[in-house]
Amino acid sequence: MARETEAILRSVLFNIKRAKTLKEAEAAVRAMCSKEDIDSVEQEISKLKEE
């Protein structure tokens, strides 16, 4: 695994473990993402909800 990926995953895990609620965890992860990343994930979630 690339060092950049490891650092990102460690950061995500750290923020999720510190969050007290799912909303806090989501906000922490969103803060690390670009608008394009968030839009892409939201689009995929919408497709799953349609099935």
Secondary structure, 3 states (H helix, E strand, C coil): CCHHHHHHHHHHHHHHHHCCCHHHHHHHHHHCCCHHHHHHHHHHHHHHHHC
